Amino acid sequence: MYHIDVAVYLEGGLAFLRGENLYTQDFDFGSISLPFTYPPISAIVFSALAPFPLWVSSLVFIAATVVLLWWCCVIVLRHAVSGWGVGRTRIVALAILPFVVALEPVRETLGFAQVNVFLMAMVMVDVLTKKPWLPRGFWIGLAAAIKLTPAVFGLYFLVKRDFRAAAVTIMSGLGFTALAWAISPENSAQYWLHTVRDPSRIGGLSYGGNQSFKGFLARVMAEPGQDAVWRVLVVATIVAAALAMYRTTSPAMAISLNSLVALLCSPVSWTHHWVWLIPLTLLTIVQAVRAFQRQDWVTVSWAASLSLASLAAMLVEPHWVLPHKNDTEALMPLSGLIIGSSYVWIAVAFLVVALRRSSRLSLRWTSATIIVATVLVFAYTFSETLRIRHFLVFEALRSTSLDGVFTHPLNATPLVIFLGRPLTSLRLDFASTMLVMANMVALYVVVVALLRHLRLPIDGPLPLAATAVAVISHPVRDTLMGGHWTLMFLALIVADVFLPTVRWPRGLLSGIAVALGGGWPLLSAVAAFSALKNYRAIGIVLGSCAASFGLGFVVARETTLSYLHTLWHWPETILAALTGSINNTAYAMVARALGGSSTLSWLIMVVVVLAVAHFAAQRAGDRYVAAAFGLCLPALVLPYSTATVWVLLLPLVVLLARWNPIAAAFGAYLLWFEWFPGRLDYIYGGIRGEWWLPPFEVFASAPALYLLVLMLLSLGGKIAQPSTGTLAKK
């Protein structure tokens, strides 16, 4: 379904150019048929892109959406923080952009190639720019003509008593609608006299993705009483939002509160429509920081709790955990009242707090309620998601035949399977919790080891804060959700390599990781210690590898033999999946470009990459940066792996922050931005070398390209200054 909305836009534009009726037909996309639901003026606008291929229009939509999103962050920060100059505001907006892109409304907007950010930018141009080059209200009127919902933002001008801008909004909207009627009277008559009143064209109201009052009511009560309750809620929301907008002196906050009227009161507000939560949350975070600086703890409590709740909802997406397909929303448990309509409750909380800010006592209780509800929803959602995803892992641990175990869902040695089987005797939710806790401890160990290497304090809140930031990166979330062991193996190697002093022989912990993890920990550990020229540690690692196989024969002979058999036949069984949509290695890029894969082409790539990595490590400058390069080698030379493998990039990004902030910042973008091929137009069994792929491949293979470019830059000169630290060869 990726980019299906822009496909509808283009088909509507083409239908307009052909003189066809837009609203008496559906447009087919594979097995899906969708109607054109926007007013006729939108088809006229979209006809400008209609002559171009879908991938060109999609790329334009994605690029423009990201740029406009950055601009929206700039304009909101400019209003929220008056002391910052233009340059600083732009840099901060650029720094937070990867985190913003990771939030569900933006991800879904990019995924479907929707117009939500375009409409938000048009509203902000009208309201938040100091000297708009067209009369205020013009762009809101145009946005309302393209998609009816933005007409609600005329409320802002009425509340602020800017009647001239309100009149311009009305004239602009009517003017563009009249223009469309003059150009295409048949389509205009069909839309305004018939289609606009047809609720069947906008999808099922009870669907879990509909985060509006209508959607909430459709999920929790019988149909006969829904309309009456909905009307009451609409009137109450308009009055509450208007009063809150009247009280605030911030135009950015007022227009953000105005957006809640559109989102809550519209019959359908899909999750990607909720991009307006982002400026609202950003403004609230700024208020929390300011209140903290002046020690206003009541304001800190409500602003921080609202920010936490909003961010948690957009990151965790609790509404997708409950039944939400094939009209199963009626099966929601009582908890679905909150969890299944998370955005609705967040919006209501924002309005309640905005109205009750004068009552400091009530705000304390409101803040506490929001925090407790957020924690409970987060815990429930996370546990449900893990229970579903980890079921596959524990089924693999029970298996005696290893067919498929080493590709999905568990890529580990027989020793791990033998040691992990006791987990299968536990309740699934308890075993899943243990696995998550072990991974979280491992991530904390990675953070502490890197902080100690950089001589940063570890006795304060910094390690926990850094761990929390790392958790929301895409590879870490994929590891936690998928029940992988990658973080645990990485923690052993990072502690072995980067801790300034240790009480064990270097290589011992890495050897344990190799014994448990097999191939990729062996490559990472050997490459890292080679960069540090610690050959004794390499010997210990190799000895541990040999000992683990010996132990495997003793405790699990059949499993070990099956494992060796799987490894022997691995190339011929794995190569068929290399062009698939979830393969995130460097060779995936090669295989998709070639339209297929072979053992020979993979071996050639491995030789080239290892040669480049060897010389790059010698010229990287700081030898610990070179060791971090070595840790990442499996992501480049393995023919197949999911996004989980890119947790290996974390140490490199952290170390580069000290020596090369630009390279580190770009790496952070890749860790927090969901770049994996499945988010692009790679569906239905993978890619087979279509001619239009290169523009998308840049995004799909971004982490691999980033690492390769860094290595090539290292060949031309040092990317990090030499470190004065030394590695004790204990």
For each residue, the residues with C-beta under 8 A, 3 or more apart:
1: 4 32 111 112 683
2: 111 112 679 680 681 683
3: 6 7 54 58 61 111 112 113 681
4: 1 7 8 29 32 34 112 113
5: 8 9 112 113 114 115
6: 3 9 10 54 57 58 61 112 113 114
7: 3 4 10 11 27 29 54 113
8: 4 5 11 12 27 29 34 36
9: 5 6 12 13 38 42 46 49 57 115
10: 6 7 13 14 46 49 50 54 57
11: 7 8 14 15 27 36
12: 8 9 15 16 22 27 36 38 42 43 46
13: 9 10 16 17 43 44 45 46 47 48 49 50
14: 10 11 17 18 47 50
15: 11 12 18 20 21 22 25 27 36 43
16: 12 13 19 20 22 40 43 44 46 47 50 184 187
17: 13 14 47 50
18: 14 15
19: 16
20: 15 16 25
21: 15 24 25 186 187 190
22: 12 15 16 25 36 40 43 187 190 191
23: 35 36 187 190 191 194 195
24: 21 190
25: 15 20 21 22 35
26: 33 34 35
27: 7 8 11 12 15 33 34 35 36
28: 32 33
29: 4 7 8 32 33 34
30: 684
31:
32: 1 4 28 29
33: 26 27 28 29
34: 4 8 26 27 29
35: 23 25 26 27 201
36: 8 11 12 15 22 23 27 43
37: 195 201 202
38: 9 12 42 43 146 147
39: 42 145 146 147 148 177 180 191 192 196
40: 16 22 43 44 180 181 183 184 187 188 191
41: 44 45 145 146 176 177 179 180
42: 9 12 38 39 45 46 145 146 147
43: 12 13 15 16 22 36 38 40 46 47 184 187
44: 13 16 40 41 47 180 183 184
45: 13 41 42 48 146
46: 9 10 12 13 16 42 43 49 50
47: 13 14 16 17 43 44 50
48: 13 45
49: 9 10 13 46 52 56 57 60
50: 10 13 14 16 17 46 47
51:
52: 49 56 57 60
53: 56 57 692
54: 3 6 7 10 57 58
55: 58 59 681 692 695 696
56: 49 52 53 59 60
57: 6 9 10 49 52 53 54 60 61 113
58: 3 6 54 55 61 62 113 681
59: 55 56 62 63 695 696
60: 49 52 56 57 63 64
61: 3 6 57 58 64 65 113
62: 58 59 65 66 110 113
63: 59 60 66 67
64: 60 61 67 68 118
65: 61 62 68 69 109 110 113 117 118
66: 62 63 69 70 97 101 110
67: 63 64 70 71
68: 64 65 71 72 117 118 120 121
69: 65 66 72 73 97 100 101 106 117 275 278
70: 66 67 73 74 93 94 97
71: 67 68 74 75 93 121
72: 68 69 75 76 117 120 121 124 278 279
73: 69 70 76 77 93 96 97 100 278 279 282
74: 70 71 77 78 89 90 93
75: 71 72 78 79 124 128 129 252
76: 72 73 79 80 124 128 252 279 282 283
77: 73 74 80 81 84 89 92 93 282 286
78: 74 75 81 84 86 89 128
79: 75 76 82 128 250 251 252
80: 76 77 250 252 282 283 286 287
81: 77 78 84 89 286
82: 79
83:
84: 77 78 81 88 89 92
85: 88 89
86: 78 89 90
87: 90 91
88: 84 85 91 92
89: 74 77 78 81 84 85 86 92 93
90: 74 86 87 93 94
91: 87 88 94 95
92: 77 84 88 89 95 96
93: 70 71 73 74 77 89 90 96 97
94: 70 90 91 97
95: 91 92 665
96: 73 92 93 99 100 282
97: 66 69 70 73 93 94 100 101 669
98: 101 102 668 669 671 672 673
99: 96 102 103 472 672
100: 69 73 96 97 103 106 278
101: 66 69 97 98 106 107 110 672 673 674
102: 98 99 106 107 315 472 474 672 673 674
103: 99 100 106 107 277 278 311 314 315
104: 107 108 271 272 274 314 315 317
105: 108 109 116 271 272 273 274 275 277 278 314
106: 69 100 101 102 103 109 110 117 275 278
107: 101 102 103 104 110 111 674 679
108: 104 105 111 112 114 270 271 272
109: 65 105 106 112 113 114 116 117 272 275
110: 62 65 66 101 106 107 113 679
111: 1 2 3 107 108 272 679
112: 1 2 3 4 5 6 108 109 272
113: 3 4 5 6 7 57 58 61 62 65 109 110
114: 5 6 108 109 117 272
115: 5 9 118 119 146 147
116: 105 109 119 120 272 273 275
117: 65 68 69 72 106 109 114 120 121 275
118: 64 65 68 115 121 122
119: 115 116 122 123 143 146 147 149 150
120: 68 72 116 117 123 124 259 275 276 279
121: 68 71 72 117 118 124 125
122: 118 119 125 126 139 140 142 143 150
123: 119 120 126 127 139 140 143 150 153 255 259
124: 72 75 76 120 121 127 128 129 255
125: 121 122 128 129 132 139
126: 122 123 129 132 136 137 138 139 140 153 165
127: 123 124 136 140 153 156 251 255
128: 75 76 78 79 124 125 251 252 255
129: 75 124 125 126 132
130:
131:
132: 125 126 129 135 136 138 139
133:
134: 138 139
135: 132 138 164 165 168
136: 126 127 132 157 162 164 165 168
137: 126 140 141 154 157 164 165 166 167 168 169 170 171 172
138: 126 132 134 135 141 142 168 169 172
139: 122 123 125 126 132 134 142 143 172
140: 122 123 126 127 137 143 144 150 151 153 154 169 172 173
141: 137 138 144 145 168 169 170 171 172 173 174 175 176
142: 122 138 139 145 146 172 173 176
143: 119 122 123 139 140 146 147 150 153
144: 140 141 147 148 149 150 151 153 154 169 172 173
145: 39 41 42 141 142 172 173 176 177 180
146: 38 39 41 42 45 115 119 142 143 150 176
147: 38 39 42 115 119 143 144 150
148: 39 144 151 196
149: 119 144 152 262 266 273
150: 119 122 123 140 143 144 146 147 153 262
151: 140 144 148 154 169 173
152: 149 155 258 261 262 265
153: 123 126 127 140 143 144 150 156 169 255 258 259 262
154: 137 140 144 151 157 158 166 169 170
155: 152 158 159 238 241 242 245 258 261
156: 127 153 159 160 245 254 255 258
157: 136 137 154 160 162 163 165 166 169
158: 154 155 161 163 166 242
159: 155 156 242 245 246 254 258
160: 156 157 245 251 254
161: 158
162: 136 157 165 166
163: 157 158 166 167
164: 135 136 137 167 168
165: 126 135 136 137 157 162 168 169
166: 137 154 157 158 162 163 169 170
167: 137 163 164 170 171
168: 135 136 137 138 141 164 165 171 172
169: 137 138 140 141 144 151 153 154 157 165 166 172 173
170: 137 141 154 166 167 173 174
171: 137 141 167 168 174 175
172: 137 138 139 140 141 142 144 145 168 169 175 176
173: 140 141 142 144 145 151 169 170 176 177
174: 141 170 171 177 178
175: 141 171 172 178 179
176: 41 141 142 145 146 172 173 179 180
177: 39 41 145 173 174 180 181 188 192
178: 174 175 181 182
179: 41 175 176 182 183
180: 39 40 41 44 145 176 177 183 184 187 188
181: 40 177 178 184 185 188 189
182: 178 179 185
183: 40 44 179 180
184: 16 40 43 44 180 181 187 188
185: 181 182 188 189
186: 21 189 190
187: 16 21 22 23 40 43 180 184 190 191
188: 40 177 180 181 184 185 191 192
189: 181 185 186 192 193
190: 21 22 23 24 186 187 193 194 195
191: 22 23 39 40 187 188 194 195 196
192: 39 177 188 189 195 196
193: 189 190 196
194: 23 190 191 197 198
195: 23 37 190 191 192 198 201
196: 39 148 191 192 193
197: 194
198: 194 195 201
199: 202 205 267
200:
201: 35 37 195 198
202: 37 199 267 268
203: 207 210 268
204: 207 210 218 327
205: 199 210 214 215 218 267 268
206: 210 215 218 219 327 329 330
207: 203 204 210 215 324 329
208: 219 319 320 322 323 324 325 329 340
209: 270 271 319 320 324
210: 203 204 205 206 207 214 215 218 268 269 270
211: 215 216 263 269 270 271 273 274 319 341 342 343 344
212: 215 216 263 264 265 266 267 268 269 344
213: 216 217 230 233 234 237 264 265 344
214: 205 210 217 218 226 230 266 267 268
215: 205 206 207 210 211 212 218 219 268 269 341 344
216: 211 212 213 219 220 341 344
217: 213 214 220 221 226 229 230
218: 204 205 206 210 214 215 221 223 226 329
219: 206 208 215 216 329 330 332 336 340 341
220: 216 217 332 336 337
221: 217 218 225 226 229
222: 225 226
223: 218 226
224:
225: 221 222 228 229
226: 214 217 218 221 222 223 229 230
227: 230 231
228: 225 231 232
229: 217 221 225 226 232 233
230: 213 214 217 226 227 233 234
231: 227 228 234 235
232: 228 229 235 236
233: 213 229 230 236 237 264 265
234: 213 230 231 237 238 264 265
235: 231 232 238 239
236: 232 233 239 240
237: 213 233 234 240 241 260 261 264 265 351
238: 155 234 235 241 242 261 265
239: 235 236 242 243
240: 236 237 243 244 351 354 355
241: 155 237 238 244 245 257 258 260 261 351
242: 155 158 159 238 239 245 246
243: 239 240 246 247 355
244: 240 241 247 248 257 351 354 355
245: 155 156 159 160 241 242 248 254 257 258
246: 159 242 243
247: 243 244 354 357
248: 244 245 253 254 257 354
249:
250: 79 80 253 254 283
251: 79 127 128 160 254 255
252: 75 76 79 80 128 255 256 279 283
253: 248 250 256 257 280 283
254: 156 159 160 245 248 250 251 257 258
255: 123 124 127 128 153 156 251 252 258 259
256: 252 253 259 260 276 279 280 283
257: 241 244 245 248 253 254 260 280 350 351 354
258: 152 153 155 156 159 241 245 254 255 261 262
259: 120 123 153 255 256 262 263 276 280
260: 237 241 256 257 263 264 276 280 347 350 351
261: 152 155 237 238 241 258 264 265
262: 149 150 152 153 258 259 265 266 269 276
263: 211 212 259 260 266 269 273 274 276 343 347
264: 212 213 233 234 237 260 261 269 344 347 348
265: 152 212 213 233 234 237 238 261 262
266: 149 212 214 262 263 269 273
267: 199 202 205 212 214
268: 202 203 205 210 212 214 215
269: 210 211 212 215 262 263 264 266 273 274 343
270: 108 209 210 211 273
271: 104 105 108 209 211 274 317 319 343
272: 104 105 108 109 111 112 114 116 275
273: 105 116 149 211 263 266 269 270 276
274: 104 105 211 263 269 271 277 314 343
275: 69 105 106 109 116 117 120 272 278
276: 120 256 259 260 262 263 273 279 280
277: 103 105 274 280 281 310 313 314 343 346 347
278: 69 72 73 100 103 105 106 275 281 282 314
279: 72 73 76 120 252 256 276 282 283
280: 253 256 257 259 260 276 277 283 284 310 350
281: 277 278 284 285 306 307 310 311 314
282: 73 76 77 80 96 278 279 285 286
283: 76 80 250 252 253 256 279 280 286 287
284: 280 281 287 288 303 306 307 310 350
285: 281 282 288 289 303 307
286: 77 80 81 282 283 289 290
287: 80 283 284 290 291 299 303
288: 284 285 291 292 299 300 303 304 307
289: 285 286 292 293
290: 286 287 293 294
291: 287 288 294 295 296 297 299 300 303
292: 288 289 295 296 300
293: 289 290
294: 290 291
295: 291 292
296: 291 292 299 300
297: 291 300 301
298: 301 302 360 363 364
299: 287 288 291 296 302 303
300: 288 291 292 296 297 303 304
301: 297 298 304 305 363 364 367 368
302: 298 299 305 306 353 357 363 366 367 370
303: 284 285 287 288 291 299 300 306 307
304: 288 300 301 307 308 367
305: 301 302 308 309 367 368 370 371 374
306: 281 284 302 303 309 310 346 349 350 353 367 370
307: 281 284 285 288 303 304 310 311
308: 304 305 311 312 370 371 374
309: 305 306 312 313 346 349 370 371 373 374
310: 277 280 281 284 306 307 313 314 346 350
311: 103 281 307 308 314 315
312: 308 309 315 316 374 377 378
313: 277 309 310 316 317 318 342 343 346 374 377
314: 103 104 105 274 277 278 281 310 311 317
315: 102 103 104 311 312 472
316: 312 313 377 378 381 382
317: 104 271 313 314 320 321 342 381
318: 313 321 322 339 340 342 377 378 380 381
319: 208 209 211 271 322 324 339 340 341 342 343
320: 208 209 317 324
321: 317 318 339 380 381 384 385
322: 208 318 319 329 332 333 335 336 339 340
323: 208 328 329 331 332
324: 207 208 209 319 320 328 329 340
325: 208 328
326:
327: 204 206 330
328: 323 324 325 331
329: 206 207 208 218 219 322 323 324 332 336 340
330: 206 219 327
331: 323 328
332: 219 220 322 323 329 335 336 337 340
333: 322 336
334: 337
335: 322 332 338 339 340 380
336: 219 220 322 329 332 333 339 340 341
337: 220 332 334 340 341
338: 335 341 342 345 373 377
339: 318 319 321 322 335 336 342 377 380 381
340: 208 219 318 319 322 324 329 332 335 336 337
341: 211 215 216 219 319 336 337 338 344 345
342: 211 313 317 318 319 338 339 345 346 377
343: 211 263 269 271 274 277 313 319 346 347
344: 211 212 213 215 216 264 341 347 348
345: 338 341 342 348 349 373
346: 277 306 309 310 313 342 343 349 350
347: 260 263 264 277 343 344 350 351
348: 264 344 345 351 352
349: 306 309 345 346 352 353 366 370
350: 257 260 280 284 306 310 346 347 353 354
351: 237 240 241 244 257 260 347 348 354 355
352: 348 349 355 356 366
353: 302 306 349 350 356 357 363 366
354: 240 244 247 248 257 350 351 357
355: 240 243 244 351 352
356: 352 353 359 362 363 366
357: 247 302 353 354 363
358:
359: 356 362 363
360: 298 363 364
361: 364 365
362: 356 359 365 366
363: 298 301 302 353 356 357 359 360 366 367
364: 298 301 360 361 367 368
365: 361 362 368 369
366: 302 349 352 353 356 362 363 369 370
367: 301 302 304 305 306 363 364 370 371
368: 301 305 364 365 371 372
369: 365 366 372 373
370: 302 305 306 308 309 349 366 367 373 374
371: 305 308 309 367 368 374 375
372: 368 369 375 376
373: 309 338 345 369 370 376 377
374: 305 308 309 312 313 370 371 377 378
375: 371 372 378 379
376: 372 373 379 380
377: 312 313 316 318 338 339 342 373 374 380 381
378: 312 316 318 374 375 381 382
379: 375 376 382 383
380: 318 321 335 339 376 377 383 384
381: 316 317 318 321 339 377 378 384 385
382: 316 378 379 385 386 436
383: 379 380 386 387 429 432 433
384: 321 380 381 387 388
385: 321 381 382 388 389 481
386: 382 383 389 390 432 433 435 436 480 481 483
387: 383 384 390 391 428 429 432
388: 384 385 391
389: 385 386 392 393 481 482 483
390: 386 387 393 394 428 431 432 435 483
391: 387 388 394 395 428
392: 389 395 396 408 409 483
393: 389 390 396 397 409 410 435 482 483 484
394: 390 391 397 398 423 424 428 431 483
395: 391 392 398 399
396: 392 393 399 405 409 410 417
397: 393 394 410 417 420 421 423 424
398: 394 395 421 424
399: 395 396 402 405 417
400: 558 559
401: 562
402: 399 405 406 414 417 559 562 563 566
403: 566
404: 407 408
405: 396 399 402 410 411 417 566
406: 402 410 411 412 563 566 567 570
407: 404 411 573 574 577 640
408: 392 404 411 642
409: 392 393 396 482 483 484
410: 393 396 397 405 406 416 417 483 484 485
411: 405 406 407 408 484 518 520 641
412: 406 416 417 420 485 516 517 518
413: 416 417 515 516 517 518 548 552 563
414: 402 417 418 552 556 559 560 562 563
415: 418 419 515 516 548 551 552 555 556
416: 410 412 413 419 420 485 516 517
417: 396 397 399 402 405 410 412 413 414 420 421 556 559
418: 414 415 421 552 555 556 559
419: 415 416 422 516
420: 397 412 416 417 423 424
421: 397 398 417 418 424 425
422: 419 425 426
423: 394 397 420 426 431 434 435
424: 394 397 398 420 421 431
425: 421 422
426: 422 423 430 431 434
427: 430 431
428: 387 390 391 394 431 432
429: 383 387 432 433
430: 426 427 433 434
431: 390 394 423 424 426 427 428 434 435
432: 383 386 387 390 428 429 435 436 483
433: 383 386 429 430 436 437
434: 423 426 430 431 437 438
435: 386 390 393 423 431 432 438 439 483
436: 382 386 432 433 439 440 480
437: 433 434 440 441
438: 434 435 441 442 488
439: 435 436 442 443 479 480 484 485 487 488
440: 436 437 443 444 467 471 480
441: 437 438 444 445 491
442: 438 439 445 446 487 488 490 491
443: 439 440 446 447 467 470 471 476 487 491
444: 440 441 447 448 463 464 467
445: 441 442 448 449 491 494 495
446: 442 443 449 450 470 487 490 491 494 495 650 651
447: 443 444 450 451 463 466 467 470
448: 444 445 451 452 458 463
449: 445 446 452 453 491 494 495 498 499
450: 446 447 453 454 494 498 651 654 655
451: 447 448 454 456 457 458 462 463 466
452: 448 449 455 456 458 498 499 500
453: 449 450 498 499 500 624 655 725
454: 450 451 654 655 658
455: 452
456: 451 452 462
457: 451 460 462
458: 448 451 452 462 463
459:
460: 457 463
461: 464 465
462: 451 456 457 458 465 466
463: 444 447 448 451 458 460 466 467
464: 444 461 467 468
465: 461 462 468 469
466: 447 451 462 463 469 470
467: 440 443 444 447 463 464 470 471
468: 464 465 471 472
469: 465 466 472 473
470: 443 446 447 466 467 473 476 650
471: 440 443 467 468 476 477 480
472: 99 102 315 468 469 476 477 672
473: 469 470 476 477 647 650 671 672
474: 102 477 478 643 646 671 672 673 674 675 676
475: 478 479 643 644 645 646 647 649 650 671
476: 443 470 471 472 473 479 480 487 647 650
477: 471 472 473 474 480 481
478: 474 475 481 482 484 642 643 644
479: 439 475 476 482 484 486 487 644 647
480: 386 436 439 440 471 476 477
481: 385 386 389 477 478
482: 389 393 409 478 479 642 644
483: 386 389 390 392 393 394 409 410 432 435
484: 393 409 410 411 439 478 479 487 644
485: 410 412 416 439 488 489 516 517
486: 479 489 490 517 644 645 647 648
487: 439 442 443 446 476 479 484 490 491 647
488: 438 439 442 485 491 492 513 516
489: 485 486 492 493 513 516 517 520 521
490: 442 446 486 487 493 494 513 524 631 647 648 650
491: 441 442 443 445 446 449 487 488 494 495
492: 488 489 495 496 509 510 512 513 521
493: 489 490 496 497 509 510 513 521 524 525 528 631
494: 445 446 449 450 490 491 497 498 631 651
495: 445 446 449 491 492 498 499 502 509
496: 492 493 499 502 506 507 508 509 510 525 537
497: 493 494 506 510 525 528 529 532 624 627 631
498: 449 450 452 453 494 495 624 627 651
499: 449 452 453 495 496 502
500: 452 453 725 728
501: 728
502: 495 496 499 506 728 730
503: 730
504: 508 509 730
505: 508 536 537 540 730
506: 496 497 502 529 534 536 537 540 727 728 729 730
507: 496 510 511 525 529 534 536 537 538 539 540 541 544
508: 496 504 505 511 512 540 544
509: 492 493 495 496 504 512 513
510: 492 493 496 497 507 513 514 521 525 528 529 537 540 541 544
511: 507 508 514 515 525 540 541 543 544 545 547
512: 492 508 509 515 516 544
513: 488 489 490 492 493 509 510 516 517 521 525
514: 510 511 517 518 521 522 525 541 544 545 548
515: 413 415 511 512 544 545 547 548 551
516: 412 413 415 416 419 485 488 489 512 513 521 548
517: 412 413 416 485 486 489 513 514 520 521 522
518: 411 412 413 514 521 522
519: 522 523 634 638
520: 411 489 517 523 524 634 638 641 645
521: 489 492 493 510 513 514 516 517 518 524 525
522: 514 517 518 519 525 526 541 545
523: 519 520 526 527 633 634 637
524: 490 493 520 521 527 528 630 631 632 633 634 648
525: 493 496 497 507 510 511 513 514 521 522 528 529 537 538 541
526: 522 523 529 530 538 541 542 630
527: 523 524 530 531 613 617 627 629 630 631 633
528: 493 497 510 524 525 531 532 627 628 630 631
529: 497 506 507 510 525 526 532 534 535 537 538 541 627 630
530: 526 527 533 538 617 630
531: 527 528 617 620 623 626 627 629 630
532: 497 528 529 537 623 624 626 627 727
533: 530 623
534: 506 507 529 537 538 727 729
535: 529 538 539
536: 505 506 507 539 540 729
537: 496 505 506 507 510 525 529 532 534 540 541 729
538: 507 525 526 529 530 534 535 541 542
539: 507 535 536 542 543
540: 505 506 507 508 510 511 536 537 543 544
541: 507 510 511 514 522 525 526 529 537 538 544 545
542: 526 538 539 545 546
543: 511 539 540 546 547
544: 507 508 510 511 512 514 515 540 541 547 548
545: 511 514 515 522 541 542 548 549
546: 542 543 549 550
547: 511 515 543 544 550 551
548: 413 415 514 515 516 544 545 551 552
549: 545 546 552 553 560
550: 546 547 553 554
551: 415 515 547 548 554 555
552: 413 414 415 418 548 549 555 556 557 559 560 563
553: 549 550 556 557 560
554: 550 551 557
555: 415 418 551 552
556: 414 415 417 418 552 553 559 560
557: 552 553 554 560 561
558: 400 561 562
559: 400 402 414 417 418 552 556 562 563
560: 414 549 552 553 556 557 563 564
561: 557 558 564 565
562: 401 402 414 558 559 565 566
563: 402 406 413 414 552 559 560 566 567
564: 560 561 567 568
565: 561 562 568 569
566: 402 403 405 406 562 563 569 570 573
567: 406 563 564 570
568: 564 565
569: 565 566 572 573
570: 406 566 567 573 574
571: 574 575 599 602 639
572: 569 575 599
573: 407 566 569 570 576
574: 407 570 571 577 578 639 640
575: 571 572 578 597 598 599 602 639
576: 573 597
577: 407 574 580 583 640 686
578: 574 575 583 587 588 591 597 639 640
579: 583 588 591 592 595 596 597 686 687 688
580: 577 583 588 682 685 686 687
581: 677 678 682 683 686 687
582: 642 643 676 677 678
583: 577 578 579 580 588 591 640 641 642 677 686
584: 588 635 641 642 643 645 646 676 677 701 703 704
585: 588 589 635 636 637 638 639 640 641 645 704
586: 589 590 605 609 635 636 637 701 704 707 708
587: 578 590 591 597 602 605 637 638 639 640
588: 578 579 580 583 584 585 591 592 639 640 677 700 701 704
589: 585 586 592 593 697 700 701 704 705
590: 586 587 593 594 597 601 602 605
591: 578 579 583 587 588 594 596 597 601 639
592: 579 588 589 595 686 687 688 689 693 697 700
593: 589 590 689 693 694 697
594: 590 591 597 601 689
595: 579 592 688 689
596: 579 591 688 689
597: 575 576 578 579 587 590 591 594 601 602 639
598: 575 601 602
599: 571 572 575 602 603
600: 603 604
601: 590 591 594 597 598 604 605
602: 571 575 587 590 597 598 599 605 606 639
603: 599 600 606 607
604: 600 601 607 608
605: 586 587 590 601 602 608 609 637
606: 602 603 609 610 637
607: 603 604 610 611
608: 604 605 611 612
609: 586 605 606 612 613 633 636 637 708
610: 606 607 613 614 633 637
611: 607 608 614 615
612: 608 609 615 616 708 711 712 715
613: 527 609 610 616 617 629 630 633 636 711
614: 610 611 617 618
615: 611 612 618 619 715
616: 612 613 619 620 626 629 710 711 712 714 715
617: 527 530 531 613 614 620 626 629 630 714
618: 614 615 626
619: 615 616 714 715 716 717 718
620: 531 616 617 623 625 626 629 714 718 719 720
621: 625 626 659 714 718 719 720 721 722
622: 625 626 655 659 718 720 721 722 723
623: 531 532 533 620 626 627 722 723
624: 453 497 498 532 627 628 655 723 725
625: 620 621 622 628 629 652 655 656 659 719 720
626: 531 532 616 617 618 620 621 622 623 629 630
627: 497 498 527 528 529 531 532 623 624 630 631
628: 528 624 625 631 632 651 652 655 656
629: 527 531 613 616 617 620 625 626 632 633 652 707 710 711 714
630: 524 526 527 528 529 530 531 613 617 626 627 633
631: 490 493 494 497 524 527 528 627 628 648 651 652
632: 524 628 629 635 636 648 649 652 707
633: 523 524 527 609 610 613 629 630 636 637
634: 519 520 523 524 637 638 641 645 648
635: 584 585 586 632 638 641 645 646 648 649 703 704 707
636: 585 586 609 613 632 633 704 707 708
637: 523 585 586 587 605 606 609 610 633 634
638: 519 520 585 587 634 635 641 645
639: 571 574 575 578 585 587 588 591 597 602
640: 407 574 577 578 583 585 587 588
641: 411 520 583 584 585 634 635 638 644 645
642: 408 478 482 582 583 584 645
643: 474 475 478 582 584 646 676
644: 475 478 479 482 484 486 641 647
645: 475 486 520 584 585 634 635 638 641 642 648
646: 474 475 584 635 643 649 670 671 703
647: 473 475 476 479 486 487 490 644 650
648: 486 490 524 631 632 634 635 645 651 652
649: 475 632 635 646 652 653 667 670 671 703 707
650: 446 470 473 475 476 490 647 653 654 671
651: 446 450 494 498 628 631 648 654 655
652: 625 628 629 631 632 648 649 655 656 667 707 710
653: 649 650 656 657 664 667 668 671
654: 450 454 650 651 657 664
655: 450 453 454 622 624 625 628 651 652 658 659 720
656: 625 628 652 653 659 660 661 663 664 667 719 720
657: 653 654 661 664
658: 454 655 720
659: 621 622 625 655 656 719 720 721
660: 656 663 664 719 720
661: 656 657 664 665
662: 665 666
663: 656 660 666 667 710 719
664: 653 654 656 657 660 661 667 668
665: 95 661 662 668 669
666: 662 663 669 670 706
667: 649 652 653 656 663 664 670 671 706
668: 98 653 664 665 671 672
669: 97 98 665 666 672 673
670: 646 649 666 667 673 675 702 703 706
671: 98 473 474 475 646 649 650 653 667 668
672: 98 99 101 102 472 473 474 668 669
673: 98 101 102 474 669 670 702
674: 101 102 107 474 679
675: 474 670 679 699 700 702 703
676: 474 582 584 643 679 700
677: 581 582 583 584 588 680 682 687 700 701
678: 581 582 682 683
679: 2 107 110 111 674 675 676
680: 2 677 696 699 700
681: 2 3 55 58 696
682: 580 581 677 678 686 687 696 700
683: 1 2 581 678
684: 30
685: 580
686: 577 579 580 581 583 592 682
687: 579 580 581 592 677 682 690 693
688: 579 592 595 596
689: 592 593 594 595 596 693
690: 687 693
691:
692: 53 55 695 696
693: 592 593 687 689 690 696 697
694: 593 697 698
695: 55 59 692 698
696: 55 59 680 681 682 692 693 699 700
697: 589 592 593 693 694 700 701
698: 694 695 701 702 705
699: 675 680 696 702
700: 588 589 592 675 676 677 680 682 696 697
701: 584 586 588 589 677 697 698 704 705
702: 670 673 675 698 699 705 706
703: 584 635 646 649 670 675 706 707
704: 584 585 586 588 589 635 636 701 707 708
705: 589 698 701 702 708 709
706: 666 667 670 702 703 709 710
707: 586 629 632 635 636 649 652 703 704 710 711
708: 586 609 612 636 704 705 711 712
709: 705 706 712 713
710: 616 629 652 663 706 707 713 714 719
711: 612 613 616 629 707 708 714 715
712: 612 616 708 709 715 716
713: 709 710 716 717 719
714: 616 617 619 620 621 629 710 711 717 718 719
715: 612 615 616 619 711 712
716: 619 712 713
717: 619 713 714
718: 619 620 621 622 714 721 722
719: 620 621 625 656 659 660 663 710 713 714
720: 620 621 622 625 655 656 658 659 660 723
721: 621 622 659 718
722: 621 622 623 718
723: 622 623 624 720
724:
725: 453 500 624
726:
727: 506 532 534
728: 500 501 502 506
729: 506 534 536 537
730: 502 503 504 505 506
